[in-house]
Structure formats: C-alpha cells, structure tokens
C-alpha cells in the first residue's frame, strides 16, 4: 500500500469509509472535514504531517458520499456523517482530540455530546453548527422552499465548484441533530477558531456557540481577515497551537 492509498472499513450502517491512520502516541488527533470536503484538503494533510513530526497518532477520513468513501453525496445527511465519525473512532483506542472544520465542527459537537468521556479536547475551525436549519432553510426564499417540497432538492451556488444540491432529507434530518437549541456541555478543554472575513460562516455563529455551550475551559480566537478556508500559514499554526494547548490542559 502506498501512502496515497487509503484503508477502508465498513460502518454498522454498512457504509464503506476511506481513511488514513497514522500511528503514534495519544491522545489521537481526529480531523473531521466540512460539507462536501474531503480528507485531501490542506488542513487535513497539514495536520497529518504535523502529527507525524510530533509522533502523534492522527486520523483523517471521508464521510460517506465524500472523497474516496462509498455512496452518493446527495443520499447523505448530518446523522449519517455523525454515524460515520462515531464508527471511525472505533479505529482508535483511548481518548481523542477532535478537530472539526465547518460542518465537521457540528459533527464534532455531536460526537462530544454522545461520548464525552472519550474526548480529551476539542478544536473547531469555523464551526457551522445547525447550518442546515439556520443558514440553508433560514436563508431560502419562498420559491426555494416550494421547490424543495415539490422536487425534493434545490441547487445552491458554491464558491468551491459545482452547485450544492441540497435535499429535503438533509434539511429535515438535520432538525434532529441540532446542538444550539439544547444544553451543550463540553467538559474538556475547547478552542473555537474563527476568521472575521469568513463569507460562509458568520462570526456571529462562533459567538453564539461560545455563549451557548457550557464548559470549564472554553476560548474563542477571532482571526482578523481570515476566510472560511482558514488554511494560510498563520491559521495552520493557530490550529496546531490549539491542539497542543487542549492536549496539555486535558
């Protein structure tokens, strides 16, 4: 197997997931990517290289319907990708540090809520909790809502390539996974990172998350001028610094 060939496993829901796992000391760092993103992104690959240089265990993977994992993107929903993440943690023994980017921030909060004792620390990057309800559904006009009801999907323009196909199931299933409407306890060191020039996740989302969540050690870092990608040299260094900080304080 070459370094570019992923391993795979099958979830309890019978979805085949592609992943790369780097052996090392714990707690293992687990990267959870964004909506229609994949494990070949700048942040995921940079963190793997960083973890390897530090002798740290590291896991990156593709949700079903993303990247090299099986399935169609339009068949998926937040709950499916949360289940994929939960199953991926079965590849690792012991505590983990979750690093969730954008939608991965929402997924990481769901995982944290489901198994808080496994979590040694949490770092989110432009976290987008509840975005299917607040950003998508909340931003649809009457015609888009009617099209979603009649046709089961609607297309949204994307700055990252082809339009996003948003399905009725994605919206409706997402309502059962919301984290900002219910108590959210994060009983471990937590660092939220957010750029002020993020055109996809407004800075107000990060402030709302910080205000809503409860925990003994939570901090929000706002980076002036950083966009949603949060992947220039300065931002990447902030991510690894945050990982080191939550690990040291765990």
C-alpha positions in Angstrom: 0.0 0.0 0.0 1.4 3.4 -0.9 0.9 6.5 1.2 -1.8 7.7 -1.1 -3.9 4.6 -0.9 -6.5 4.8 1.9 -7.5 2.0 4.1 -11.3 1.3 4.4 -13.7 0.0 7.0 -17.5 -0.7 7.0 -19.7 1.1 9.4 -22.5 -0.7 11.3 -24.8 1.0 8.8 -22.9 -0.8 6.0 -21.2 2.2 4.6 -17.6 1.8 3.4 -15.4 4.6 4.7 -11.9 5.5 3.5 -9.3 6.7 6.0 -5.7 7.3 6.7 -4.5 6.4 10.2 -1.0 7.5 11.5 0.3 5.5 14.5 1.8 7.5 17.4 1.2 8.5 21.0 -2.1 9.7 22.2 -4.4 11.3 22.6 -5.0 10.7 18.9 -5.9 13.7 16.8 -9.0 13.2 14.7 -9.8 15.6 11.8 -13.5 16.0 10.8 -13.9 17.8 7.5 -16.5 20.0 6.1 -19.6 19.8 3.9 -18.7 18.2 0.5 -15.0 18.4 1.5 -12.6 15.5 1.8 -9.5 14.3 3.7 -7.1 15.5 1.0 -7.7 19.2 1.9 -4.9 21.5 3.0 -5.8 21.4 6.7 -6.2 17.6 6.9 -2.9 16.9 5.1 -1.0 19.6 7.0 -2.2 18.2 10.4 -1.2 14.7 9.4 2.3 15.9 8.5 2.5 17.9 11.8 1.2 14.9 13.8 3.8 12.6 12.2 6.6 15.1 13.0 5.4 15.1 16.6 5.0 11.4 16.9 1.2 11.9 17.5 -1.5 9.5 16.4 -3.7 11.0 13.7 -6.8 10.0 11.8 -8.4 11.6 8.8 -11.3 10.1 6.9 -14.0 10.8 4.3 -17.7 10.7 5.3 -19.9 8.5 3.1 -20.6 10.3 -0.2 -17.4 12.4 0.2 -14.0 11.9 -1.3 -12.9 8.3 -1.5 -15.7 6.8 0.6 -18.6 5.0 -1.0 -22.0 6.4 -1.5 -23.6 9.4 -3.2 -23.3 12.8 -1.6 -27.0 13.6 -2.2 -28.0 10.5 -0.3 -26.4 11.7 2.9 -27.4 13.8 5.9 -25.9 15.1 9.1 -26.9 12.0 11.1 -25.3 9.7 8.5 -22.0 11.6 8.7 -22.2 11.7 12.5 -22.6 7.9 12.5 -19.6 7.6 10.2 -17.5 9.7 12.6 -18.6 7.6 15.6 -17.6 4.5 13.7 -14.3 5.9 12.7 -13.4 6.5 16.4 -13.7 2.7 16.7 -10.4 2.5 14.8 -8.6 4.2 17.8 -8.2 3.1 21.4 -8.3 5.7 24.2 -9.0 9.4 24.3 -9.0 11.6 21.3 -8.7 15.3 20.4 -11.3 16.2 17.8 -10.5 18.9 15.2 -13.7 19.8 13.4 -13.8 22.1 10.4 -17.0 23.9 9.3 -19.6 21.1 9.2 -17.0 19.0 10.9 -17.3 21.4 13.8 -21.0 20.5 14.1 -20.2 16.8 13.8 -17.5 17.1 16.5 -20.1 18.7 18.8 -22.5 15.8 18.2 -19.7 13.3 18.9 -18.7 15.2 22.0 -22.3 15.1 23.3 -22.6 11.4 22.6 -19.3 10.2 24.2 -17.8 13.0 26.3 -15.6 10.6 28.2 -13.7 9.7 25.0 -12.8 13.4 24.3 -9.6 14.8 25.7 -10.0 18.1 23.9 -11.9 19.9 21.1 -10.7 22.3 18.5 -13.2 23.8 16.0 -12.4 25.8 12.9 -15.2 28.0 11.5 -17.7 25.6 13.2 -21.1 25.6 11.5 -23.5 24.0 14.0 -27.1 23.8 12.9 -26.3 25.3 9.5 -28.9 23.2 7.6 -31.6 25.0 9.7 -30.2 28.4 10.3 -28.2 29.1 7.2 -29.9 26.9 4.5 -33.5 26.6 5.4 -33.5 30.0 7.2 -32.0 31.6 4.1 -34.3 30.0 1.5 -36.9 32.2 -0.2 -40.4 31.1 -0.8 -39.6 29.7 -4.3 -36.7 27.6 -3.0 -38.8 26.2 -0.1 -41.5 25.3 -2.6 -39.0 23.6 -4.9 -37.6 21.7 -2.1 -41.0 20.4 -1.1 -42.1 19.6 -4.7 -38.9 18.3 -6.2 -37.0 17.0 -3.1 -34.0 19.2 -3.7 -32.7 22.6 -4.6 -29.4 23.8 -6.1 -27.3 26.4 -4.3 -24.3 28.2 -5.9 -20.9 27.4 -4.4 -17.6 29.3 -4.4 -15.8 25.9 -4.4 -17.0 24.4 -7.7 -20.3 22.8 -8.8 -23.5 24.0 -7.1 -24.5 22.3 -3.9 -27.5 20.0 -4.3 -29.5 20.4 -1.0 -32.0 17.7 -0.4 -35.2 17.7 1.6 -33.8 14.9 3.7 -30.7 16.9 4.5 -32.9 19.7 5.9 -35.4 17.5 7.7 -32.9 15.1 9.2 -30.7 17.9 10.3 -33.5 19.1 12.6 -33.0 16.0 14.7 -29.3 16.8 15.2 -29.4 20.5 16.3 -27.0 21.5 19.1 -27.8 25.1 19.7 -31.3 24.5 20.8 -30.4 22.2 23.7 -27.9 22.2 26.5 -24.4 21.6 25.2 -21.9 20.7 27.9 -18.2 20.5 26.8 -16.4 19.2 29.9 -12.9 19.3 28.4 -10.5 21.9 27.0 -12.2 23.5 24.0 -10.9 26.1 21.5 -13.1 27.7 18.9 -11.2 29.3 15.9 -13.0 31.7 13.6 -12.0 34.2 10.8 -13.6 37.6 10.7 -13.7 37.6 6.9 -15.5 34.2 6.7 -18.2 34.6 4.0 -19.7 31.1 4.7 -19.9 31.1 8.5 -20.6 34.5 10.0 -18.6 35.5 13.1 -21.9 35.7 15.0 -22.1 31.9 14.8 -18.9 31.5 16.8 -20.1 34.0 19.3 -23.4 32.2 19.7 -21.6 28.8 20.1 -19.3 30.2 22.8 -22.3 31.8 24.6 -24.5 28.7 24.3 -22.0 26.0 25.3 -21.0 25.3 28.9 -17.6 24.1 29.9 -14.8 24.8 32.4 -12.2 25.7 29.7 -13.5 27.3 26.5 -11.9 30.0 24.5 -12.7 31.7 21.2 -10.0 33.1 18.9 -11.0 35.5 16.2 -8.5 36.0 13.4 -8.8 39.3 11.6 -9.1 38.9 7.9 -9.1 35.1 7.8 -11.6 33.5 5.5 -13.5 30.2 5.7 -10.6 28.1 4.4 -8.5 29.1 7.4 -5.5 27.5 5.8 -2.8 30.1 5.3 0.4 29.6 7.3 -0.7 31.7 10.3 -4.0 29.9 10.6 -2.5 26.5 10.3 -0.1 27.4 13.1 -3.0 28.5 15.2 -4.7 25.1 14.7 -1.7 23.1 15.8 -1.1 25.5 18.8 -4.7 25.0 19.8 -4.3 21.2 19.6 -1.2 21.4 21.8 -3.0 23.6 24.3 -6.0 21.4 24.8 -3.8 18.3 25.0 -1.6 19.9 27.6 -4.7 21.0 29.7 -6.6 17.8 29.3 
